[in-house]
């Protein structure tokens, strides 16, 4: 009995459902809060190609 057989014996067969059905991703409150927080950032790229995030509120400070 290999590891897969042991797990199948312990947990039962895998429930695969309908593989042709689209995946439904439901957002919870934490994800909404994260998206709102990430919306306050802008991705910048320096001359060497490195990417970094800058808060949009700080962008005007760079231009002055």
Protein Blocks (a to p, Z undefined) as FASTA:
>chain_A
ZZklmmmmmnopadebjmkbccdddddfklmmmmmmmmmpccdddfkopacdddfklmmm
mmZZ
